[in-house]
């Protein structure tokens, strides 16, 4: 099997979830240049960001890394546990530095036809991959813990475009509120760190 076929087999998604949260199409402003991070707020005032890189790394490898949920603890420094609950759902635990409490969430995944940020598809790409996720419930997930902040509004997606010549454009979009009673500056710092970690982690893993 090819890498892309293996990746799709590892995360078979039989149906799409309804009512996916969608970030605004406008109002984005750059908060970091490299990797590029842009942020905005939706009509409810919730913060959204996307982090993006364009690198000489195989498109099929990038897609394979995104699809391999069980390997996320090896790719992303702050994710330390992942438990697949079914073909399109997983419980994910995030290790936060003391004195902050750890976070966890239950995510449902679904393939999509277009990128998470409306109107942002790359013109001329040879192939494109769009995977969305959002918070969900699942009977097999661990019960919420008093010592861990469960994130109820996790949402976002991964987008990758094959630009040809071994180059791939990768974007990670996410609703960035980290939950819990934390100062605004902690949210801002965590937002940048998270974006860096995700796009850099995927690119680095795809090169191995």
C-alpha positions in Angstrom: 0.0 0.0 0.0 1.2 3.5 -0.6 1.7 5.9 2.2 -1.5 7.8 1.4 -3.6 4.7 1.2 -2.1 3.4 4.5 -2.9 6.7 6.1 -6.5 6.7 5.0 -6.9 3.1 6.2 -5.6 4.1 9.6 -8.4 6.6 10.1 -11.5 5.4 8.2 -14.1 8.1 8.4 -17.5 6.8 7.4 -19.6 9.9 7.9 -19.3 13.7 8.4 -20.4 15.3 11.6 -23.1 18.0 11.3 -22.8 21.6 12.3 -19.1 22.0 12.1 -18.0 25.3 13.8 -16.6 27.5 11.1 -14.1 30.4 11.7 -14.8 33.8 10.1 -13.7 34.4 6.6 -12.5 37.9 7.4 -10.7 39.8 10.2 -7.6 37.8 10.2 -4.4 39.6 11.4 -0.8 38.3 11.6 0.5 37.7 15.1 3.6 35.7 14.1 5.6 35.6 10.8 7.5 32.3 10.9 5.7 30.0 10.9 2.9 32.2 9.9 0.2 32.5 12.5 -3.0 34.6 11.9 -5.8 35.1 14.4 -9.4 36.4 14.5 -12.6 36.1 16.6 -15.9 34.8 15.6 -19.3 36.3 16.2 -19.5 34.8 19.7 -16.1 36.4 20.5 -14.2 33.1 20.5 -10.6 33.2 19.3 -9.5 31.4 16.2 -6.0 31.1 14.7 -4.3 29.2 11.9 -0.6 28.3 11.6 0.9 27.7 8.2 4.1 26.5 6.6 5.2 25.7 3.1 8.2 23.3 3.0 10.0 20.8 0.8 8.5 17.8 2.4 6.5 15.0 0.7 2.7 15.6 0.7 1.9 11.9 1.2 4.1 11.9 4.4 2.4 15.0 5.7 -1.0 13.4 5.3 0.2 10.2 6.8 1.4 12.0 10.0 -1.9 13.9 10.4 -3.9 10.7 10.1 -1.9 8.6 12.6 -3.6 9.7 15.8 -1.9 7.1 18.0 1.5 8.6 17.1 0.5 12.2 18.2 2.4 11.9 21.5 5.6 11.4 19.4 4.8 14.3 17.1 3.4 17.0 19.5 5.3 17.7 22.7 2.3 18.5 24.9 0.1 15.6 23.9 1.0 12.7 26.1 -2.0 10.3 25.7 -4.3 9.4 22.8 -7.0 6.7 22.9 -8.9 5.9 19.7 -12.5 5.4 20.6 -13.8 4.4 17.2 -12.9 4.9 13.5 -13.5 8.7 13.7 -13.2 9.7 17.4 -10.4 9.9 19.9 -9.8 11.0 23.5 -6.7 13.2 23.8 -4.9 14.3 26.9 -2.6 17.4 26.9 0.1 17.8 29.5 0.2 21.4 30.7 3.1 22.9 32.8 2.6 23.3 36.5 0.8 25.1 38.1 -1.8 24.9 35.3 -4.1 21.9 35.2 -3.8 19.4 32.3 -6.4 19.5 29.6 -8.3 16.8 27.7 -10.9 16.6 25.0 -12.9 14.1 23.0 -12.6 14.9 19.3 -14.6 13.7 16.3 -12.8 13.8 12.9 -14.2 14.0 9.4 -12.8 14.5 5.9 -14.0 17.6 4.1 -14.1 18.9 0.6 -12.5 22.3 1.3 -10.2 24.0 3.7 -11.4 25.1 7.2 -10.8 28.8 6.4 -13.3 29.7 3.6 -11.9 30.7 0.3 -8.3 29.8 1.2 -7.7 26.8 -1.0 -4.4 26.9 -2.9 -4.7 27.6 -6.6 -2.9 25.1 -8.8 -2.3 22.5 -6.1 -2.0 18.9 -7.5 -3.9 17.4 -4.6 -5.5 18.6 -1.4 -6.3 17.0 2.0 -8.8 18.5 4.4 -9.5 17.0 7.9 -11.8 18.7 10.4 -12.3 18.0 14.1 -14.6 19.1 16.8 -15.5 18.3 20.4 -17.9 15.5 20.8 -19.2 12.9 23.3 -18.4 9.2 23.4 -19.5 6.5 25.7 -16.1 4.9 25.7 -14.2 8.0 26.6 -12.6 8.4 30.1 -14.9 10.2 32.6 -14.1 13.9 33.2 -11.6 14.4 36.0 -11.6 17.1 38.7 -7.9 17.6 38.2 -8.1 18.0 34.4 -9.9 20.7 32.4 -12.1 19.2 29.8 -12.3 21.4 26.7 -15.9 21.5 25.4 -15.4 23.7 22.3 -12.3 22.1 20.6 -12.7 22.6 16.8 -10.5 23.2 13.8 -8.8 21.3 11.1 -5.7 20.3 9.1 -5.3 21.3 5.5 -2.5 20.2 3.2 -1.8 20.9 -0.5 0.6 19.2 -2.8 2.3 22.0 -4.6 4.4 19.7 -6.8 8.2 19.3 -6.9 8.2 17.8 -3.4 6.7 20.9 -1.8 3.7 20.9 0.6 1.7 23.7 2.1 0.4 22.8 5.5 -2.2 24.8 7.6 -3.5 24.0 11.0 -6.6 25.9 12.2 -8.0 25.8 15.7 -10.4 27.5 18.1 -7.8 28.7 20.6 -9.5 29.1 24.0 -7.7 26.9 26.4 -10.3 26.9 29.2 -9.9 27.2 32.9 -9.3 30.3 34.9 -6.0 31.7 33.3 -4.8 35.2 32.6 -5.2 36.6 29.0 -1.4 36.6 28.6 -1.2 32.9 29.3 -3.8 32.3 26.6 -1.8 34.4 24.2 1.4 32.6 24.9 -0.2 29.2 24.7 -1.8 30.1 21.4 1.5 30.8 19.7 3.3 27.8 21.3 0.5 25.5 20.2 0.6 26.7 16.6 4.3 26.4 16.4 4.2 22.9 18.0 1.6 21.5 15.6 2.9 22.7 12.2 6.6 22.2 13.1 5.9 18.8 14.6 4.1 17.6 11.5 6.8 18.8 9.2 9.6 17.4 11.3 7.8 14.0 11.6 7.1 13.9 7.8 10.9 14.3 7.1 11.9 11.3 9.3 
